[in-house]
Amino acid sequence: MRIGIALPTNHTRLSATADPVQTLISEVAELAAAGLDAAWFIQRFDHDALTVAALAAREVPDIAVGTAVVPIYPRHPITLAMQARTVQATSHGRLTLGLGMSIASFVEQTYGTAPHPRIRHLRDYLKALRALLDDGAVELESDTLIARTPQSEPLHGVRPRVPVLVAAAGELTLRAGAELADGLIPILSGPRTLADYTVPTLTRYAEAAGRPTPRIAVIVSGVVTADVAGARAQAEQNMQPYATIPAYRAALDREGVHHPADLVAIGDEQLLADQVAAYREAGATELIYTQTAIGAPDDEQRTWKLLGELAASFRSP
């Protein structure tokens, strides 16, 4: 099982730096030195996640890069495919493209237009994206998407094909990811939900479609710290917006927890190691850690060191 970190871990701290892009690249080097398998970049409204992934991959050769996640609004699949293939060529095959639909109300408020029927649009989007990543060409017209390229233009050096993971919580997105992508990035899925619902559902749809066993890169949260109360308060503040979003609320209810912060491992090294073991046992193929900066300044380095050691142990024969 691979273990990576989602960057930036602290948006406020990053925005205060003189050169935030170089800061992110320096953090990727720290992750590689700690033995982590991957650096995943969060898409916000400042830097572009795929661009930073390309730059980081050029400067830090010993770590995989990914996006967790790039919203499909407002990027057309032709545009996203060009970006992803460029990063894959630059990184010599180390990119995983994580994408998601975002929240409908957010799309409407931010871009001023109502999104298409969400699941149909996601499926059409993935069909177009797969064609573009496989062949460099697409011919698709539906009621949610038009995507046509005048000719096939594969980018030389893009090997292997860019893997695509879909951020998902509910069954319809799980099915889309199983049938049309390479796997899932489950959001707010605890070990119980992963083992009893996410993995069986995903596996069932993938087998029915004749697809390979999907990758399951779970977003998890944890920090090694002695200040449990302080870190818990910060986690509650950071994660409060997710508590009432219907899809995430359903995932929390399925796990049997009240607040998203209840899923965060906050404590000593053993607690975090037990969390990693629980997700591995539940069927995760990869973990993407967030909330590693909610403790004291030195706690994040302790957390990365432990996760790097655990990642290295999984690589050992």
SEKERO-277529 format. One record per residue (C-alpha): residue in one letter; x, y, z. Coordinates in pm, 1 decimal. Example, Ala and Ser with C-alpha at 12.3 -4.5 7.8 and 13.67 -1.06 7.14 Angstrom:
<nodes>
  residu         u         v         w
       A    1230.0    -450.0     780.0
       S    1367.0    -106.0     714.0
</nodes>
This chain:
<nodes>
  residu         u         v         w
       M       0.0       0.0       0.0
       R     130.8     343.9     -95.0
       I     113.3     644.7     138.6
       G     121.0    1006.9      25.8
       I      50.7    1355.6     158.0
       A    -191.7    1613.4      18.6
       L     -29.7    1955.8     -28.1
       P     -57.1    2224.6      87.1
       T    -112.3    2101.3     439.7
       N    -158.7    2456.0     569.7
       H    -313.2    2709.7     331.4
       T    -257.7    3006.2     562.8
       R     108.2    2924.7     608.9
       L     156.1    2876.9     236.0
       S      -6.1    3209.6     142.0
       A     230.3    3390.1     379.9
       T     543.6    3269.0     199.5
       A     724.5    3483.0     -57.1
       D     728.8    3204.0    -316.9
       P     445.9    2957.1    -251.1
       V     516.6    2740.9    -556.1
       Q     879.2    2689.4    -454.8
       T     762.0    2621.9    -100.5
       L     539.6    2342.3    -228.2
       I     824.4    2196.2    -432.0
       S    1049.9    2207.9    -125.7
       E     784.8    2021.4      72.4
       V     770.4    1755.2    -197.6
       A    1146.2    1709.2    -153.8
       E    1088.9    1669.1     220.9
       L     823.9    1404.9     157.2
       A    1060.8    1213.2     -69.5
       A    1338.8    1234.5     190.8
       A    1098.3    1101.1     454.4
       G    1022.9     797.9     237.4
       L     666.8     888.7     135.4
       D     542.2     741.0    -191.1
       A     350.3    1036.2    -335.7
       A     274.3    1406.6    -317.4
       W     -84.5    1495.3    -403.9
       F    -182.0    1852.1    -489.9
       I    -510.3    2014.1    -388.9
       Q    -670.7    2241.2    -649.4
       R    -768.2    2582.8    -512.4
       F    -792.6    2930.5    -662.2
       D    -427.1    3031.9    -627.5
       H    -178.7    2792.2    -787.5
       D    -271.6    2531.3   -1047.1
       A    -234.2    2177.5    -912.7
       L    -123.5    2014.5   -1238.3
       T     131.9    2283.7   -1313.6
       V     286.8    2249.7    -968.4
       A     285.3    1870.7   -1007.4
       A     487.3    1905.4   -1328.0
       L     737.7    2141.0   -1167.1
       A     773.0    1924.0    -858.4
       A     821.5    1610.1   -1066.4
       R    1102.5    1776.4   -1261.0
       E    1286.3    1880.3    -943.4
       V    1213.2    1577.7    -724.3
       P    1261.1    1256.0    -922.5
       D    1197.0     998.8    -649.0
       I     829.5    1048.4    -571.5
       A     497.5    1007.2    -751.6
       V     268.9    1306.9    -801.8
       G    -106.3    1336.9    -822.5
       T    -402.9    1571.6    -794.9
       A    -657.4    1534.0    -516.0
       V    -857.7    1663.1    -682.1
       V    -905.1    1874.9    -995.0
       P   -1272.2    1975.0   -1038.1
       I   -1411.3    1895.5   -1382.6
       Y   -1585.2    2235.8   -1381.4
       P   -1491.2    2453.1   -1566.6
       R   -1224.0    2248.6   -1749.9
       H   -1323.1    2082.3   -2073.4
       P   -1190.1    1724.1   -2103.2
       I    -978.7    1819.0   -2407.9
       T    -805.9    2087.0   -2200.9
       L    -760.9    1860.1   -1899.8
       A    -625.9    1576.9   -2114.6
       M    -363.8    1806.7   -2269.3
       Q    -253.8    1921.5   -1925.0
       A    -241.4    1569.3   -1783.6
       R     -47.5    1423.8   -2075.4
       T     204.5    1707.5   -2051.9
       V     260.7    1638.0   -1681.6
       Q     288.4    1265.2   -1748.5
       A     558.3    1324.0   -2008.2
       T     740.1    1566.8   -1777.5
       S     722.8    1331.3   -1480.4
       H     822.6    1023.1   -1682.4
       G     505.0     839.4   -1590.7
       R     458.3     937.9   -1225.6
       L     123.1    1122.5   -1247.7
       T    -215.3    1011.0   -1119.5
       L    -500.0    1239.3   -1222.5
       G    -758.3    1269.0    -947.6
       L   -1071.9    1455.8   -1046.1
       G   -1412.1    1531.0    -899.7
       M   -1746.3    1695.7    -969.1
       S   -1730.3    1952.5    -687.8
       I   -2047.5    2059.6    -508.2
       A   -2339.7    2172.9    -725.6
       S   -2411.6    2490.5    -525.7
       F   -2042.6    2581.6    -535.3
       V   -2030.1    2543.0    -913.7
       E   -2338.3    2762.0    -953.0
       Q   -2214.1    3034.5    -720.3
       T   -1856.8    3034.9    -852.8
       Y   -1904.8    3008.9   -1228.4
       G   -2252.5    3152.5   -1260.4
       T   -2401.4    2855.2   -1439.5
       A   -2590.1    2550.6   -1320.4
       P   -2399.7    2225.7   -1383.2
       H   -2534.4    1962.8   -1618.4
       P   -2708.8    1656.5   -1472.2
       R   -2418.7    1557.9   -1253.5
       I   -2375.6    1184.4   -1293.5
       R   -2457.1    1182.4   -1665.9
       H   -2207.7    1462.9   -1718.2
       L   -1942.9    1282.0   -1513.1
       R   -1987.8     966.5   -1719.6
       D   -1971.3    1157.1   -2047.8
       Y   -1667.7    1346.6   -1922.0
       L   -1486.4    1025.3   -1827.9
       K   -1566.2     865.7   -2164.4
       A   -1418.5    1164.3   -2347.1
       L   -1118.2    1181.9   -2118.0
       R   -1040.7     811.7   -2157.0
       A   -1050.3     841.3   -2536.5
       L    -818.7    1141.7   -2526.3
       L    -572.1     980.1   -2286.8
       D    -573.9     652.7   -2482.7
       D    -569.5     779.0   -2839.9
       G    -527.0    1156.7   -2837.0
       A    -864.1    1196.6   -3007.4
       V   -1232.7    1204.2   -2919.1
       E   -1566.0    1219.7   -3097.2
       L   -1848.1    1256.4   -2846.6
       E   -2175.1    1445.3   -2852.7
       S   -2434.9    1409.0   -2579.8
       D   -2684.4    1626.7   -2398.2
       T   -2419.8    1715.3   -2138.2
       L   -2097.8    1738.8   -2340.1
       I   -1959.5    1797.3   -2687.7
       A   -1595.6    1698.0   -2739.8
       R   -1438.8    1665.3   -3084.2
       T   -1078.5    1675.8   -3196.9
       P   -1001.3    1731.6   -3567.1
       Q    -732.4    1462.5   -3563.5
       S    -550.8    1224.4   -3335.7
       E    -255.5    1394.2   -3167.8
       P     -89.5    1161.0   -2919.7
       L     191.3    1317.6   -2718.2
       H     510.9    1117.8   -2756.6
       G     670.1    1008.3   -2432.0
       V     343.2     976.7   -2240.0
       R     395.1     635.1   -2085.7
       P     215.2     479.0   -1917.4
       R    -131.3     610.0   -1993.8
       V    -237.5     862.8   -1728.8
       P    -443.2     680.8   -1462.5
       V    -764.2     857.6   -1360.7
       L    -923.6     835.7   -1016.2
       V   -1263.6     982.7    -930.2
       A   -1348.1    1146.2    -598.0
       A   -1657.3     964.6    -478.6
       A   -1888.0     896.8    -186.1
       G   -2221.9     772.7    -322.9
       E   -2303.0     465.2    -529.0
       L   -2350.9     642.8    -863.0
       T   -2005.6     800.5    -850.9
       L   -1859.5     470.5    -733.0
       R   -2013.4     302.5   -1036.1
       A   -1880.5     568.9   -1273.7
       G   -1532.4     531.1   -1130.7
       A   -1544.6     151.9   -1153.4
       E   -1672.9     142.1   -1510.3
       L   -1499.9     441.1   -1667.8
       A   -1191.4     528.3   -1458.9
       D    -904.7     345.4   -1292.7
       G   -1038.0     374.7    -941.9
       L   -1164.1     599.6    -667.5
       I   -1060.6     862.2    -418.5
       P   -1315.4     802.4    -141.5
       I   -1399.7    1113.0      62.4
       L   -1480.3    1083.4     434.2
       S   -1491.6     705.1     417.9
       G   -1389.4     536.5     741.6
       P   -1254.0     179.9     755.6
       R   -1596.4      30.0     824.1
       T   -1754.6     209.0     527.2
       L   -1460.4     115.8     308.1
       A   -1476.6    -254.3     393.6
       D   -1854.5    -299.3     404.3
       Y   -1968.6     -62.5     129.8
       T   -1706.4     112.6     -83.8
       V   -1481.8    -179.5    -178.1
       P   -1762.2    -433.9    -241.9
       T   -1962.9    -183.6    -446.9
       L   -1664.7     -75.6    -651.4
       T   -1548.5    -432.3    -707.2
       R   -1893.7    -548.2    -813.2
       Y   -1930.0    -279.2   -1078.6
       A   -1574.1    -324.5   -1206.9
       E   -1616.1    -700.9   -1243.9
       A   -1950.8    -661.2   -1420.0
       A   -1790.1    -419.8   -1666.7
       G   -1488.8    -645.5   -1723.9
       R   -1254.7    -383.4   -1578.6
       P    -935.5    -443.3   -1377.2
       T    -937.5    -427.0    -998.9
       P    -971.5     -55.8    -918.6
       R    -723.4     151.6    -724.6
       I    -865.9     289.5    -401.5
       A    -672.0     594.5    -280.2
       V    -848.9     702.6      38.2
       I    -821.9    1055.0     176.0
       V    -751.6    1015.8     547.7
       S    -649.2    1256.7     822.9
       G    -409.7    1223.4    1113.8
       V    -126.1    1380.0    1308.6
       V     121.8    1265.1    1571.6
       T      93.1    1516.4    1854.3
       A      84.0    1555.1    2231.5
       D    -166.5    1841.1    2203.3
       V    -468.2    1623.6    2133.5
       A    -725.8    1881.3    2243.1
       G    -574.5    2163.2    2039.0
       A    -539.1    1950.8    1727.0
       R    -894.4    1822.2    1766.8
       A   -1028.6    2177.2    1786.4
       Q    -840.2    2269.9    1470.2
       A    -966.0    1959.1    1289.3
       E   -1324.8    2041.5    1386.0
       Q   -1286.2    2393.8    1251.5
       N   -1127.8    2277.3     926.5
       M   -1381.8    2003.2     859.9
       Q   -1705.3    2161.2     981.5
       P   -1824.3    2257.8     627.8
       Y   -1833.5    1890.0     530.0
       A   -2067.0    1791.3     813.6
       T   -2386.8    1899.1     636.6
       I   -2311.6    1831.7     269.0
       P   -2555.3    1548.2     183.0
       A   -2311.0    1308.1      16.6
       Y   -2054.0    1350.0     292.2
       R   -2318.0    1338.5     564.1
       A   -2433.3    1004.0     426.6
       A   -2076.3     872.9     436.3
       L   -2038.2     982.9     798.8
       D   -2369.4     824.1     895.4
       R   -2265.8     501.8     723.0
       E   -1949.3     498.0     933.4
       G   -2144.9     579.7    1248.1
       V   -1964.6     904.4    1336.6
       H   -2116.0    1244.2    1416.4
       H   -1849.6    1491.1    1306.3
       P   -1592.2    1461.5    1024.0
       A   -1319.0    1522.7    1282.6
       D   -1413.5    1191.2    1443.6
       L   -1230.6    1024.1    1154.2
       V    -901.6    1205.4    1231.1
       A    -632.7    1010.4    1417.7
       I    -485.9    1250.7    1674.0
       G    -234.6    1116.3    1923.9
       D      83.8     911.1    1938.8
       E     264.2     709.3    1674.3
       Q      81.4     389.2    1761.4
       L    -257.2     550.2    1706.3
       L    -159.1     665.6    1358.8
       A      -2.4     329.0    1275.3
       D    -323.8     157.9    1385.5
       Q    -522.8     388.4    1156.5
       V    -302.7     297.5     859.5
       A    -341.8     -72.2     940.7
       A    -719.9     -40.0     967.2
       Y    -751.9     122.0     624.6
       R    -516.3    -131.6     471.1
       E    -718.5    -415.8     618.0
       A   -1038.2    -254.1     487.2
       G    -911.1    -263.1     128.2
       A    -736.8      67.9      59.7
       T    -458.7      41.4    -195.6
       E    -328.0     391.3    -116.2
       L    -369.0     657.0     152.3
       I    -362.2    1032.1      95.6
       Y    -300.5    1203.1     428.0
       T    -440.7    1545.0     518.1
       Q    -459.5    1741.4     844.6
       T     -92.0    1675.0     920.5
       A     -39.1    2042.4    1013.8
       I    -302.8    2075.7    1287.1
       G     -59.2    2013.5    1571.5
       A     253.7    2197.6    1684.1
       P     515.0    2292.5    1418.5
       D     734.8    1988.8    1486.7
       D     440.3    1748.8    1487.0
       E     404.6    1751.8    1110.3
       Q     762.7    1635.1    1062.8
       R     705.6    1355.3    1317.4
       T     393.7    1254.1    1127.9
       W     567.7    1249.1     789.4
       K     858.4    1050.0     936.6
       L     625.9     782.8    1076.0
       L     419.1     759.9     757.4
       G     739.3     734.6     553.6
       E     858.1     446.2     770.1
       L     525.0     270.3     730.7
       A     531.7     324.1     353.3
       A     881.8     177.7     337.5
       S     769.9    -127.2     533.5
       F     498.9    -197.5     276.8
       R     757.2    -181.6      -2.3
       S     984.6    -435.8     166.4
       P     968.0    -791.9      27.0
</nodes>
